[in-house]
Amino acid sequence: MQKQLPQKLLRRLLANSKRSDRELAKRLDVSQPTISRIRSRLEKKGLIKDYTITPDFTQMGFEILALTFVKMRAEILSPEVMDGAKKYAEKWPNVIFASSGEGLGMTGVIISFHKDYTEYHSRLNRLRVDWKEFTEDIRSFIISLKEGEFKRFSLTHLADVPI
């Protein structure tokens, strides 16, 4: 049980990060100091990076969620270029995730929220101009947040995924 306790705690926090250590201890059938100690250890190790919410994005003023796929020119990729890409992504607060990867013939992905199509298009054009010497292709899949959803965007769903 003790070996599985950190994993169980992480899953309970995914389901509801507002729970107090006392509530979590009761749910996991251990003492509150044990939960506090494990939580602190998980934070120090970087397994818990943030405690956050999943808002209604349309109520926040966003109409579009964009998945932008980038194909970087392999011959010029270097640690410096990758570091520059990281710093570039950090400057855009509407970007919630950016990473290198592989699939669909692309080598990177950017996930971002936008207030409307005009703002999205402006950001995409800025990306094309700023990174034209490093990219071969940039393509997007855009989602209208007003059209409805099949499953709400939330990390809480991961709490029940078997490992």
HELIX and SHEET records of a PDB file:
HELIX    1   1 LEU A    5  ALA A   15  1                                  11    
HELIX    2   2 ASP A   21  LEU A   28  1                                   8    
HELIX    3   3 GLN A   32  LYS A   45  1                                  14    
HELIX    4   4 ALA A   74  ILE A   76  5                                   3    
HELIX    5   5 PRO A   79  GLU A   90  1                                  12    
HELIX    6   6 TYR A  117  ASP A  130  1                                  14    
HELIX    7   7 LEU A  155  ASP A  160  5                                   6    
SHEET    1   A 4 VAL A  95  GLY A 103  0                                        
SHEET    2   A 4 MET A 106  HIS A 114 -1                                        
SHEET    3   A 4 ILE A  64  MET A  72 -1                                        
SHEET    4   A 4 THR A 135  SER A 144 -1                                        
END                                                                             
